[in-house]
Amino acid sequence: MPEISRSQLATYAVFALVVVVLAVRFMGHQQASAGGAALAASGSERGSGAGGSSGSGAGEPGEADSVRIARPPAASSVVHVAGAVRRPGVYRLPAGARVQDAVRRAGGARGNSDVNAINLAAKVVDGQQVVVPSRC
């Protein structure tokens, strides 16, 4: 194995240190720019009243030091309502909608339906089929 002189060893160590420093600065810059975008999004969300924070906003302790990750905008769900409803079909419902909302959107249950056989309080998910059964 060849011998490495002290000057070569020092050069390698300095080179490795420069690479580590550059990598840390690059990663820190990437996180700061992503965090800044998330902070801007959560700040505009809070200003519009959609943020749902219960505090006074900027006056909360430690808020300036913390990083908030903004959630993507709530997407809607597309559901297929079938069975004993007045207007069966495919409907777009807002995020967080319940089976009861889907049945209402389809014109409500018909007189021969058995709505007690389904969970009207369940949240709908995208692509779900809601079947309202008929009484026998």
A tleap script that builds the chain and sets N, CA, C and O, in Angstrom:
source leaprc.protein.ff14SB
mol = sequence {
  NMET PRO GLU ILE SER ARG SER GLN LEU ALA
  THR TYR ALA VAL PHE ALA LEU VAL VAL VAL
  VAL LEU ALA VAL ARG PHE MET GLY HIE GLN
  GLN ALA SER ALA GLY GLY ALA ALA LEU ALA
  ALA SER GLY SER GLU ARG GLY SER GLY ALA
  GLY GLY SER SER GLY SER GLY ALA GLY GLU
  PRO GLY GLU ALA ASP SER VAL ARG ILE ALA
  ARG PRO PRO ALA ALA SER SER VAL VAL HIE
  VAL ALA GLY ALA VAL ARG ARG PRO GLY VAL
  TYR ARG LEU PRO ALA GLY ALA ARG VAL GLN
  ASP ALA VAL ARG ARG ALA GLY GLY ALA ARG
  GLY ASN SER ASP VAL ASN ALA ILE ASN LEU
  ALA ALA LYS VAL VAL ASP GLY GLN GLN VAL
  VAL VAL PRO SER ARG CCYS
}
set mol.1.N position { 0.833 -1.155 0.000 }
set mol.1.CA position { 0.000 0.000 0.000 }
set mol.1.C position { 0.896 1.243 0.000 }
set mol.1.O position { 1.834 1.338 0.792 }
set mol.2.N position { 0.598 2.204 -0.904 }
set mol.2.CA position { 1.480 3.375 -0.988 }
set mol.2.C position { 1.279 4.296 0.210 }
set mol.2.O position { 0.183 4.410 0.759 }
set mol.3.N position { 2.360 4.940 0.592 }
set mol.3.CA position { 2.330 5.877 1.706 }
set mol.3.C position { 1.738 7.211 1.248 }
set mol.3.O position { 1.980 7.652 0.125 }
set mol.4.N position { 0.955 7.854 2.132 }
set mol.4.CA position { 0.379 9.162 1.845 }
set mol.4.C position { 1.115 10.172 2.715 }
set mol.4.O position { 1.207 10.021 3.934 }
set mol.5.N position { 1.635 11.206 2.061 }
set mol.5.CA position { 2.371 12.218 2.818 }
set mol.5.C position { 1.397 13.075 3.623 }
set mol.5.O position { 0.192 13.075 3.371 }
set mol.6.N position { 1.943 13.804 4.596 }
set mol.6.CA position { 1.114 14.663 5.428 }
set mol.6.C position { 0.444 15.758 4.596 }
set mol.6.O position { -0.707 16.111 4.850 }
set mol.7.N position { 1.140 16.282 3.629 }
set mol.7.CA position { 0.555 17.349 2.806 }
set mol.7.C position { -0.600 16.797 1.963 }
set mol.7.O position { -1.615 17.474 1.795 }
set mol.8.N position { -0.460 15.588 1.437 }
set mol.8.CA position { -1.557 14.982 0.687 }
set mol.8.C position { -2.748 14.704 1.604 }
set mol.8.O position { -3.894 14.938 1.222 }
set mol.9.N position { -2.485 14.215 2.786 }
set mol.9.CA position { -3.540 13.932 3.753 }
set mol.9.C position { -4.278 15.218 4.130 }
set mol.9.O position { -5.506 15.226 4.212 }
set mol.10.N position { -3.540 16.290 4.356 }
set mol.10.CA position { -4.156 17.573 4.689 }
set mol.10.C position { -4.995 18.077 3.519 }
set mol.10.O position { -6.080 18.618 3.731 }
set mol.11.N position { -4.518 17.912 2.301 }
set mol.11.CA position { -5.263 18.340 1.116 }
set mol.11.C position { -6.565 17.560 1.000 }
set mol.11.O position { -7.619 18.139 0.737 }
set mol.12.N position { -6.495 16.263 1.194 }
set mol.12.CA position { -7.710 15.431 1.141 }
set mol.12.C position { -8.704 15.838 2.240 }
set mol.12.O position { -9.909 15.901 1.992 }
set mol.13.N position { -8.210 16.109 3.430 }
set mol.13.CA position { -9.075 16.497 4.546 }
set mol.13.C position { -9.763 17.836 4.248 }
set mol.13.O position { -10.958 17.986 4.502 }
set mol.14.N position { -9.015 18.807 3.711 }
set mol.14.CA position { -9.602 20.104 3.377 }
set mol.14.C position { -10.640 19.933 2.273 }
set mol.14.O position { -11.713 20.535 2.330 }
set mol.15.N position { -10.328 19.123 1.279 }
set mol.15.CA position { -11.272 18.879 0.189 }
set mol.15.C position { -12.560 18.239 0.728 }
set mol.15.O position { -13.658 18.646 0.350 }
set mol.16.N position { -12.429 17.254 1.598 }
set mol.16.CA position { -13.607 16.599 2.185 }
set mol.16.C position { -14.410 17.593 3.013 }
set mol.16.O position { -15.640 17.568 2.970 }
set mol.17.N position { -13.750 18.464 3.762 }
set mol.17.CA position { -14.441 19.464 4.568 }
set mol.17.C position { -15.213 20.449 3.676 }
set mol.17.O position { -16.336 20.834 4.001 }
set mol.18.N position { -14.612 20.851 2.559 }
set mol.18.CA position { -15.288 21.761 1.623 }
set mol.18.C position { -16.528 21.089 1.037 }
set mol.18.O position { -17.575 21.724 0.907 }
set mol.19.N position { -16.417 19.822 0.686 }
set mol.19.CA position { -17.565 19.090 0.136 }
set mol.19.C position { -18.686 19.016 1.173 }
set mol.19.O position { -19.849 19.227 0.828 }
set mol.20.N position { -18.366 18.725 2.422 }
set mol.20.CA position { -19.376 18.629 3.470 }
set mol.20.C position { -20.042 19.986 3.701 }
set mol.20.O position { -21.264 20.058 3.826 }
set mol.21.N position { -19.252 21.060 3.760 }
set mol.21.CA position { -19.809 22.401 3.978 }
set mol.21.C position { -20.739 22.784 2.827 }
set mol.21.O position { -21.828 23.308 3.063 }
set mol.22.N position { -20.325 22.530 1.590 }
set mol.22.CA position { -21.172 22.841 0.437 }
set mol.22.C position { -22.469 22.019 0.464 }
set mol.22.O position { -23.538 22.538 0.143 }
set mol.23.N position { -22.377 20.769 0.837 }
set mol.23.CA position { -23.579 19.929 0.901 }
set mol.23.C position { -24.543 20.435 1.973 }
set mol.23.O position { -25.752 20.473 1.744 }
set mol.24.N position { -24.028 20.824 3.136 }
set mol.24.CA position { -24.877 21.335 4.207 }
set mol.24.C position { -25.536 22.642 3.779 }
set mol.24.O position { -26.725 22.842 4.028 }
set mol.25.N position { -24.784 23.530 3.140 }
set mol.25.CA position { -25.371 24.801 2.687 }
set mol.25.C position { -26.435 24.567 1.624 }
set mol.25.O position { -27.482 25.214 1.636 }
set mol.26.N position { -26.170 23.644 0.706 }
set mol.26.CA position { -27.142 23.344 -0.343 }
set mol.26.C position { -28.417 22.765 0.245 }
set mol.26.O position { -29.513 23.187 -0.124 }
set mol.27.N position { -28.293 21.808 1.150 }
set mol.27.CA position { -29.468 21.197 1.778 }
set mol.27.C position { -30.215 22.218 2.635 }
set mol.27.O position { -31.446 22.223 2.648 }
set mol.28.N position { -29.503 23.070 3.338 }
set mol.28.CA position { -30.139 24.101 4.140 }
set mol.28.C position { -30.884 25.100 3.274 }
set mol.28.O position { -31.966 25.558 3.644 }
set mol.29.N position { -30.318 25.442 2.126 }
set mol.29.CA position { -30.982 26.367 1.199 }
set mol.29.C position { -32.246 25.743 0.627 }
set mol.29.O position { -33.257 26.429 0.484 }
set mol.30.N position { -32.209 24.457 0.296 }
set mol.30.CA position { -33.379 23.761 -0.248 }
set mol.30.C position { -34.488 23.719 0.792 }
set mol.30.O position { -35.648 23.964 0.458 }
set mol.31.N position { -34.162 23.414 2.047 }
set mol.31.CA position { -35.160 23.342 3.106 }
set mol.31.C position { -35.721 24.724 3.419 }
set mol.31.O position { -36.914 24.856 3.692 }
set mol.32.N position { -34.884 25.752 3.384 }
set mol.32.CA position { -35.349 27.100 3.684 }
set mol.32.C position { -36.309 27.588 2.610 }
set mol.32.O position { -37.310 28.232 2.926 }
set mol.33.N position { -36.022 27.294 1.342 }
set mol.33.CA position { -36.921 27.753 0.280 }
set mol.33.C position { -38.241 26.981 0.320 }
set mol.33.O position { -39.296 27.564 0.071 }
set mol.34.N position { -38.205 25.704 0.623 }
set mol.34.CA position { -39.443 24.930 0.746 }
set mol.34.C position { -40.205 25.361 1.993 }
set mol.34.O position { -41.432 25.461 1.959 }
set mol.35.N position { -39.508 25.615 3.082 }
set mol.35.CA position { -40.152 26.068 4.311 }
set mol.35.C position { -40.746 27.458 4.149 }
set mol.35.O position { -41.809 27.742 4.702 }
set mol.36.N position { -40.079 28.326 3.401 }
set mol.36.CA position { -40.603 29.664 3.160 }
set mol.36.C position { -41.886 29.620 2.366 }
set mol.36.O position { -42.814 30.380 2.642 }
set mol.37.N position { -41.953 28.736 1.381 }
set mol.37.CA position { -43.184 28.602 0.599 }
set mol.37.C position { -44.306 28.063 1.471 }
set mol.37.O position { -45.449 28.504 1.353 }
set mol.38.N position { -43.989 27.108 2.352 }
set mol.38.CA position { -45.010 26.557 3.243 }
set mol.38.C position { -45.468 27.606 4.246 }
set mol.38.O position { -46.655 27.686 4.562 }
set mol.39.N position { -44.532 28.416 4.750 }
set mol.39.CA position { -44.915 29.462 5.685 }
set mol.39.C position { -45.790 30.502 5.006 }
set mol.39.O position { -46.759 30.985 5.591 }
set mol.40.N position { -45.448 30.845 3.773 }
set mol.40.CA position { -46.258 31.828 3.053 }
set mol.40.C position { -47.658 31.287 2.809 }
set mol.40.O position { -48.639 32.020 2.930 }
set mol.41.N position { -47.754 30.008 2.467 }
set mol.41.CA position { -49.067 29.411 2.221 }
set mol.41.C position { -49.879 29.342 3.505 }
set mol.41.O position { -51.077 29.626 3.489 }
set mol.42.N position { -49.251 28.972 4.619 }
set mol.42.CA position { -50.010 28.891 5.864 }
set mol.42.C position { -50.351 30.277 6.376 }
set mol.42.O position { -51.378 30.448 7.032 }
set mol.43.N position { -49.527 31.262 6.098 }
set mol.43.CA position { -49.827 32.622 6.508 }
set mol.43.C position { -51.009 33.177 5.748 }
set mol.43.O position { -51.867 33.840 6.333 }
set mol.44.N position { -51.070 32.914 4.440 }
set mol.44.CA position { -52.214 33.406 3.670 }
set mol.44.C position { -53.467 32.643 4.048 }
set mol.44.O position { -54.565 33.198 4.016 }
set mol.45.N position { -53.316 31.375 4.407 }
set mol.45.CA position { -54.455 30.576 4.834 }
set mol.45.C position { -55.010 31.126 6.142 }
set mol.45.O position { -56.225 31.209 6.316 }
set mol.46.N position { -54.117 31.504 7.069 }
set mol.46.CA position { -54.551 32.025 8.354 }
set mol.46.C position { -55.206 33.383 8.177 }
set mol.46.O position { -56.179 33.696 8.864 }
set mol.47.N position { -54.689 34.187 7.273 }
set mol.47.CA position { -55.246 35.511 7.058 }
set mol.47.C position { -56.627 35.446 6.447 }
set mol.47.O position { -57.437 36.346 6.670 }
set mol.48.N position { -56.923 34.400 5.675 }
set mol.48.CA position { -58.229 34.305 5.041 }
set mol.48.C position { -59.258 33.655 5.938 }
set mol.48.O position { -60.435 33.586 5.583 }
set mol.49.N position { -58.835 33.177 7.096 }
set mol.49.CA position { -59.784 32.568 8.023 }
set mol.49.C position { -59.926 31.077 7.796 }
set mol.49.O position { -60.667 30.427 8.534 }
set mol.50.N position { -59.250 30.502 6.807 }
set mol.50.CA position { -59.394 29.080 6.537 }
set mol.50.C position { -58.411 28.240 7.324 }
set mol.50.O position { -58.500 27.013 7.304 }
set mol.51.N position { -57.464 28.878 8.025 }
set mol.51.CA position { -56.445 28.131 8.729 }
set mol.51.C position { -56.953 27.400 9.934 }
set mol.51.O position { -56.424 26.342 10.276 }
set mol.52.N position { -57.954 27.921 10.588 }
set mol.52.CA position { -58.544 27.240 11.711 }
set mol.52.C position { -57.739 27.345 12.986 }
set mol.52.O position { -58.003 26.599 13.928 }
set mol.53.N position { -56.744 28.261 13.059 }
set mol.53.CA position { -56.003 28.367 14.295 }
set mol.53.C position { -56.828 29.133 15.303 }
set mol.53.O position { -57.529 30.083 14.955 }
set mol.54.N position { -56.742 28.718 16.552 }
set mol.54.CA position { -57.581 29.319 17.573 }
set mol.54.C position { -56.886 30.479 18.262 }
set mol.54.O position { -57.506 31.174 19.067 }
set mol.55.N position { -55.607 30.706 17.965 }
set mol.55.CA position { -54.876 31.779 18.624 }
set mol.55.C position { -55.011 33.080 17.875 }
set mol.55.O position { -55.793 33.206 16.932 }
set mol.56.N position { -54.228 34.048 18.316 }
set mol.56.CA position { -54.305 35.371 17.717 }
set mol.56.C position { -53.462 35.478 16.467 }
set mol.56.O position { -53.474 36.524 15.817 }
set mol.57.N position { -52.725 34.430 16.100 }
set mol.57.CA position { -51.940 34.476 14.870 }
set mol.57.C position { -50.494 34.772 15.167 }
set mol.57.O position { -49.803 33.931 15.740 }
set mol.58.N position { -50.004 35.965 14.789 }
set mol.58.CA position { -48.595 36.283 14.877 }
set mol.58.C position { -48.118 36.460 16.315 }
set mol.58.O position { -46.913 36.399 16.557 }
set mol.59.N position { -49.004 36.673 17.271 }
set mol.59.CA position { -48.597 36.923 18.635 }
set mol.59.C position { -48.328 35.679 19.445 }
set mol.59.O position { -47.976 35.791 20.619 }
set mol.60.N position { -48.476 34.499 18.875 }
set mol.60.CA position { -48.269 33.272 19.633 }
set mol.60.C position { -46.791 33.053 19.874 }
set mol.60.O position { -45.987 33.280 18.971 }
set mol.61.N position { -46.408 32.618 21.063 }
set mol.61.CA position { -45.002 32.413 21.359 }
set mol.61.C position { -44.411 31.279 20.539 }
set mol.61.O position { -45.024 30.224 20.381 }
set mol.62.N position { -43.206 31.514 20.018 }
set mol.62.CA position { -42.490 30.482 19.277 }
set mol.62.C position { -42.959 30.289 17.860 }
set mol.62.O position { -42.402 29.450 17.153 }
set mol.63.N position { -43.959 31.024 17.408 }
set mol.63.CA position { -44.473 30.809 16.059 }
set mol.63.C position { -43.466 31.257 15.015 }
set mol.63.O position { -43.366 30.636 13.957 }
set mol.64.N position { -42.710 32.327 15.287 }
set mol.64.CA position { -41.736 32.821 14.321 }
set mol.64.C position { -40.614 31.812 14.143 }
set mol.64.O position { -39.997 31.760 13.079 }
set mol.65.N position { -40.335 31.004 15.171 }
set mol.65.CA position { -39.259 30.030 15.100 }
set mol.65.C position { -39.692 28.720 14.458 }
set mol.65.O position { -38.847 27.951 14.000 }
set mol.66.N position { -40.991 28.455 14.418 }
set mol.66.CA position { -41.446 27.152 13.943 }
set mol.66.C position { -41.705 27.178 12.444 }
set mol.66.O position { -41.935 28.232 11.850 }
set mol.67.N position { -41.660 26.007 11.858 }
set mol.67.CA position { -41.956 25.845 10.442 }
set mol.67.C position { -43.250 25.072 10.336 }
set mol.67.O position { -43.395 24.010 10.940 }
set mol.68.N position { -44.195 25.598 9.569 }
set mol.68.CA position { -45.462 24.912 9.359 }
set mol.68.C position { -45.485 24.356 7.952 }
set mol.68.O position { -45.069 25.017 7.001 }
set mol.69.N position { -45.967 23.152 7.830 }
set mol.69.CA position { -46.096 22.535 6.516 }
set mol.69.C position { -47.527 22.729 6.065 }
set mol.69.O position { -48.468 22.281 6.720 }
set mol.70.N position { -47.677 23.396 4.945 }
set mol.70.CA position { -49.016 23.689 4.430 }
set mol.70.C position { -49.610 22.430 3.824 }
set mol.70.O position { -48.934 21.693 3.108 }
set mol.71.N position { -50.871 22.193 4.116 }
set mol.71.CA position { -51.567 21.057 3.519 }
set mol.71.C position { -52.023 21.433 2.121 }
set mol.71.O position { -52.343 22.592 1.858 }
set mol.72.N position { -52.052 20.464 1.231 }
set mol.72.CA position { -52.560 20.776 -0.101 }
set mol.72.C position { -54.039 21.114 -0.021 }
set mol.72.O position { -54.725 20.672 0.901 }
set mol.73.N position { -54.536 21.889 -0.971 }
set mol.73.CA position { -55.955 22.242 -0.917 }
set mol.73.C position { -56.814 20.986 -0.918 }
set mol.73.O position { -56.502 19.992 -1.574 }
set mol.74.N position { -57.895 21.059 -0.170 }
set mol.74.CA position { -58.783 19.911 -0.047 }
set mol.74.C position { -59.400 19.590 -1.396 }
set mol.74.O position { -59.929 20.464 -2.083 }
set mol.75.N position { -59.322 18.339 -1.756 }
set mol.75.CA position { -59.878 17.908 -3.028 }
set mol.75.C position { -61.296 17.406 -2.821 }
set mol.75.O position { -61.681 17.015 -1.718 }
set mol.76.N position { -62.051 17.424 -3.881 }
set mol.76.CA position { -63.409 16.921 -3.786 }
set mol.76.C position { -63.420 15.417 -4.056 }
set mol.76.O position { -62.438 14.856 -4.542 }
set mol.77.N position { -64.521 14.788 -3.742 }
set mol.77.CA position { -64.682 13.357 -3.966 }
set mol.77.C position { -65.765 13.143 -5.013 }
set mol.77.O position { -66.782 13.836 -5.031 }
set mol.78.N position { -65.529 12.183 -5.874 }
set mol.78.CA position { -66.534 11.797 -6.854 }
set mol.78.C position { -67.107 10.466 -6.405 }
set mol.78.O position { -66.374 9.489 -6.250 }
set mol.79.N position { -68.433 10.425 -6.193 }
set mol.79.CA position { -69.080 9.209 -5.695 }
set mol.79.C position { -70.230 8.817 -6.611 }
set mol.79.O position { -70.844 9.658 -7.267 }
set mol.80.N position { -70.499 7.537 -6.636 }
set mol.80.CA position { -71.624 7.000 -7.407 }
set mol.80.C position { -72.717 6.635 -6.416 }
set mol.80.O position { -72.523 5.779 -5.553 }
set mol.81.N position { -73.858 7.281 -6.543 }
set mol.81.CA position { -74.989 6.993 -5.659 }
set mol.81.C position { -75.982 6.167 -6.454 }
set mol.81.O position { -76.430 6.580 -7.524 }
set mol.82.N position { -76.325 4.992 -5.925 }
set mol.82.CA position { -77.206 4.063 -6.635 }
set mol.82.C position { -78.238 3.492 -5.671 }
set mol.82.O position { -78.152 3.683 -4.458 }
set mol.83.N position { -79.212 2.788 -6.236 }
set mol.83.CA position { -80.218 2.128 -5.416 }
set mol.83.C position { -81.482 2.955 -5.317 }
set mol.83.O position { -81.904 3.585 -6.287 }
set mol.84.N position { -82.084 2.948 -4.135 }
set mol.84.CA position { -83.392 3.569 -3.915 }
set mol.84.C position { -83.270 5.059 -3.629 }
set mol.84.O position { -83.630 5.524 -2.548 }
set mol.85.N position { -82.753 5.814 -4.619 }
set mol.85.CA position { -82.697 7.272 -4.543 }
set mol.85.C position { -83.441 7.844 -5.746 }
set mol.85.O position { -83.667 7.144 -6.732 }
set mol.86.N position { -83.815 9.108 -5.661 }
set mol.86.CA position { -84.612 9.718 -6.730 }
set mol.86.C position { -83.825 9.919 -8.020 }
set mol.86.O position { -84.362 9.699 -9.105 }
set mol.87.N position { -82.549 10.336 -7.920 }
set mol.87.CA position { -81.729 10.575 -9.115 }
set mol.87.C position { -80.377 9.873 -8.970 }
set mol.87.O position { -79.384 10.520 -8.635 }
set mol.88.N position { -80.322 8.556 -9.219 }
set mol.88.CA position { -79.033 7.871 -9.114 }
set mol.88.C position { -78.050 8.446 -10.132 }
set mol.88.O position { -78.444 8.874 -11.218 }
set mol.89.N position { -76.790 8.451 -9.775 }
set mol.89.CA position { -75.778 8.950 -10.696 }
set mol.89.C position { -74.465 9.200 -10.010 }
set mol.89.O position { -74.263 8.832 -8.853 }
set mol.90.N position { -73.557 9.846 -10.755 }
set mol.90.CA position { -72.225 10.175 -10.251 }
set mol.90.C position { -72.237 11.647 -9.857 }
set mol.90.O position { -72.655 12.506 -10.633 }
set mol.91.N position { -71.771 11.929 -8.636 }
set mol.91.CA position { -71.801 13.282 -8.105 }
set mol.91.C position { -70.449 13.664 -7.525 }
set mol.91.O position { -69.739 12.828 -6.967 }
set mol.92.N position { -70.100 14.946 -7.667 }
set mol.92.CA position { -68.894 15.491 -7.049 }
set mol.92.C position { -69.320 16.167 -5.749 }
set mol.92.O position { -70.201 17.028 -5.743 }
set mol.93.N position { -68.683 15.765 -4.649 }
set mol.93.CA position { -68.994 16.305 -3.327 }
set mol.93.C position { -67.751 16.957 -2.743 }
set mol.93.O position { -66.636 16.551 -3.071 }
set mol.94.N position { -67.916 17.956 -1.889 }
set mol.94.CA position { -66.745 18.595 -1.274 }
set mol.94.C position { -66.030 17.631 -0.325 }
set mol.94.O position { -66.611 16.658 0.155 }
set mol.95.N position { -64.772 17.925 -0.072 }
set mol.95.CA position { -63.992 17.099 0.853 }
set mol.95.C position { -64.664 17.095 2.217 }
set mol.95.O position { -65.166 18.124 2.670 }
set mol.96.N position { -64.674 15.960 2.861 }
set mol.96.CA position { -65.282 15.826 4.180 }
set mol.96.C position { -66.772 15.544 4.139 }
set mol.96.O position { -67.418 15.498 5.185 }
set mol.97.N position { -67.331 15.355 2.947 }
set mol.97.CA position { -68.770 15.090 2.832 }
set mol.97.C position { -69.095 13.721 3.415 }
set mol.97.O position { -68.232 12.847 3.493 }
set mol.98.N position { -70.333 13.549 3.817 }
set mol.98.CA position { -70.810 12.302 4.419 }
set mol.98.C position { -71.744 11.587 3.455 }
set mol.98.O position { -72.190 12.165 2.464 }
set mol.99.N position { -72.036 10.330 3.753 }
set mol.99.CA position { -72.957 9.551 2.930 }
set mol.99.C position { -74.315 10.242 2.871 }
set mol.99.O position { -74.972 10.224 1.830 }
set mol.100.N position { -74.735 10.839 3.955 }
set mol.100.CA position { -76.000 11.564 3.988 }
set mol.100.C position { -76.011 12.681 2.941 }
set mol.100.O position { -77.033 12.904 2.292 }
set mol.101.N position { -74.895 13.380 2.771 }
set mol.101.CA position { -74.803 14.437 1.769 }
set mol.101.C position { -74.926 13.862 0.356 }
set mol.101.O position { -75.539 14.476 -0.517 }
set mol.102.N position { -74.343 12.691 0.139 }
set mol.102.CA position { -74.420 12.050 -1.175 }
set mol.102.C position { -75.854 11.647 -1.500 }
set mol.102.O position { -76.309 11.815 -2.632 }
set mol.103.N position { -76.562 11.117 -0.511 }
set mol.103.CA position { -77.958 10.716 -0.721 }
set mol.103.C position { -78.813 11.949 -1.012 }
set mol.103.O position { -79.664 11.924 -1.901 }
set mol.104.N position { -78.586 13.026 -0.260 }
set mol.104.CA position { -79.332 14.271 -0.516 }
set mol.104.C position { -79.054 14.795 -1.919 }
set mol.104.O position { -79.967 15.240 -2.615 }
set mol.105.N position { -77.795 14.739 -2.331 }
set mol.105.CA position { -77.410 15.241 -3.658 }
set mol.105.C position { -78.094 14.451 -4.764 }
set mol.105.O position { -78.364 14.979 -5.842 }
set mol.106.N position { -78.371 13.181 -4.486 }
set mol.106.CA position { -79.055 12.327 -5.460 }
set mol.106.C position { -80.566 12.462 -5.354 }
set mol.106.O position { -81.292 11.590 -5.830 }
set mol.107.N position { -81.050 13.524 -4.747 }
set mol.107.CA position { -82.478 13.768 -4.673 }
set mol.107.C position { -83.153 13.189 -3.457 }
set mol.107.O position { -84.370 13.311 -3.314 }
set mol.108.N position { -82.412 12.571 -2.587 }
set mol.108.CA position { -82.986 11.987 -1.384 }
set mol.108.C position { -83.415 10.546 -1.615 }
set mol.108.O position { -83.465 10.062 -2.746 }
set mol.109.N position { -83.717 9.890 -0.531 }
set mol.109.CA position { -84.123 8.486 -0.596 }
set mol.109.C position { -85.580 8.386 -1.040 }
set mol.109.O position { -86.397 9.245 -0.711 }
set mol.110.N position { -85.896 7.332 -1.790 }
set mol.110.CA position { -87.283 7.084 -2.195 }
set mol.110.C position { -88.058 6.493 -1.024 }
set mol.110.O position { -87.467 6.091 -0.022 }
set mol.111.N position { -89.379 6.441 -1.151 }
set mol.111.CA position { -90.247 5.949 -0.082 }
set mol.111.C position { -89.990 4.504 0.301 }
set mol.111.O position { -90.208 4.127 1.453 }
set mol.112.N position { -89.530 3.685 -0.639 }
set mol.112.CA position { -89.296 2.269 -0.343 }
set mol.112.C position { -87.854 1.992 0.079 }
set mol.112.O position { -87.444 0.832 0.119 }
set mol.113.N position { -87.076 3.029 0.394 }
set mol.113.CA position { -85.672 2.820 0.761 }
set mol.113.C position { -85.532 2.457 2.237 }
set mol.113.O position { -86.409 2.729 3.057 }
set mol.114.N position { -84.401 1.836 2.540 }
set mol.114.CA position { -84.084 1.474 3.925 }
set mol.114.C position { -82.783 2.179 4.299 }
set mol.114.O position { -81.718 1.562 4.295 }
set mol.115.N position { -82.867 3.466 4.620 }
set mol.115.CA position { -81.657 4.239 4.918 }
set mol.115.C position { -81.004 3.815 6.233 }
set mol.115.O position { -79.844 4.145 6.480 }
set mol.116.N position { -81.739 3.084 7.082 }
set mol.116.CA position { -81.147 2.592 8.324 }
set mol.116.C position { -80.183 1.436 8.078 }
set mol.116.O position { -79.462 1.027 8.988 }
set mol.117.N position { -80.164 0.911 6.866 }
set mol.117.CA position { -79.264 -0.189 6.541 }
set mol.117.C position { -77.870 0.298 6.147 }
set mol.117.O position { -76.949 -0.507 6.013 }
set mol.118.N position { -77.708 1.613 5.961 }
set mol.118.CA position { -76.394 2.161 5.612 }
set mol.118.C position { -75.978 3.173 6.666 }
set mol.118.O position { -76.814 3.703 7.399 }
set mol.119.N position { -74.690 3.433 6.736 }
set mol.119.CA position { -74.165 4.405 7.694 }
set mol.119.C position { -74.169 5.785 7.047 }
set mol.119.O position { -73.276 6.102 6.261 }
set mol.120.N position { -75.151 6.596 7.365 }
set mol.120.CA position { -75.285 7.926 6.790 }
set mol.120.C position { -74.209 8.886 7.299 }
set mol.120.O position { -73.954 9.913 6.669 }
set mol.121.N position { -73.585 8.570 8.413 }
set mol.121.CA position { -72.574 9.459 8.994 }
set mol.121.C position { -71.168 9.181 8.481 }
set mol.121.O position { -70.247 9.935 8.794 }
set mol.122.N position { -70.978 8.116 7.699 }
set mol.122.CA position { -69.643 7.777 7.212 }
set mol.122.C position { -69.169 8.812 6.201 }
set mol.122.O position { -69.961 9.318 5.406 }
set mol.123.N position { -67.866 9.129 6.232 }
set mol.123.CA position { -67.294 10.048 5.251 }
set mol.123.C position { -67.153 9.328 3.917 }
set mol.123.O position { -66.786 8.154 3.867 }
set mol.124.N position { -67.448 10.040 2.847 }
set mol.124.CA position { -67.274 9.449 1.528 }
set mol.124.C position { -65.827 9.642 1.080 }
set mol.124.O position { -65.165 10.608 1.458 }
set mol.125.N position { -65.361 8.710 0.275 }
set mol.125.CA position { -64.017 8.807 -0.300 }
set mol.125.C position { -64.152 8.804 -1.811 }
set mol.125.O position { -65.150 8.334 -2.357 }
set mol.126.N position { -63.150 9.325 -2.471 }
set mol.126.CA position { -63.175 9.415 -3.915 }
set mol.126.C position { -63.304 8.026 -4.533 }
set mol.126.O position { -62.567 7.104 -4.181 }
set mol.127.N position { -64.250 7.894 -5.459 }
set mol.127.CA position { -64.456 6.629 -6.147 }
set mol.127.C position { -65.398 5.676 -5.454 }
set mol.127.O position { -65.589 4.556 -5.930 }
set mol.128.N position { -65.986 6.071 -4.361 }
set mol.128.CA position { -66.868 5.196 -3.586 }
set mol.128.C position { -68.233 5.079 -4.253 }
set mol.128.O position { -68.706 6.012 -4.902 }
set mol.129.N position { -68.850 3.930 -4.083 }
set mol.129.CA position { -70.227 3.742 -4.513 }
set mol.129.C position { -71.094 3.647 -3.267 }
set mol.129.O position { -70.832 2.843 -2.372 }
set mol.130.N position { -72.129 4.477 -3.222 }
set mol.130.CA position { -73.085 4.473 -2.118 }
set mol.130.C position { -74.359 3.835 -2.646 }
set mol.130.O position { -75.003 4.369 -3.549 }
set mol.131.N position { -74.721 2.687 -2.079 }
set mol.131.CA position { -75.940 1.984 -2.508 }
set mol.131.C position { -76.971 2.087 -1.393 }
set mol.131.O position { -76.733 1.649 -0.268 }
set mol.132.N position { -78.113 2.668 -1.719 }
set mol.132.CA position { -79.219 2.779 -0.763 }
set mol.132.C position { -80.167 1.624 -1.062 }
set mol.132.O position { -80.800 1.593 -2.117 }
set mol.133.N position { -80.265 0.673 -0.131 }
set mol.133.CA position { -81.099 -0.511 -0.404 }
set mol.133.C position { -82.599 -0.217 -0.288 }
set mol.133.O position { -83.012 0.750 0.352 }
set mol.134.N position { -83.382 -1.061 -0.912 }
set mol.134.CA position { -84.848 -0.989 -0.827 }
set mol.134.C position { -85.341 -1.941 0.255 }
set mol.134.O position { -84.721 -2.967 0.533 }
set mol.135.N position { -86.478 -1.575 0.863 }
set mol.135.CA position { -87.106 -2.497 1.809 }
set mol.135.C position { -87.803 -3.584 1.001 }
set mol.135.O position { -88.314 -3.324 -0.088 }
set mol.136.N position { -87.822 -4.759 1.517 }
set mol.136.CA position { -88.448 -5.890 0.806 }
set mol.136.C position { -89.936 -5.862 0.842 }
set mol.136.O position { -90.585 -6.748 0.286 }
savepdb mol mol.pdb
quit
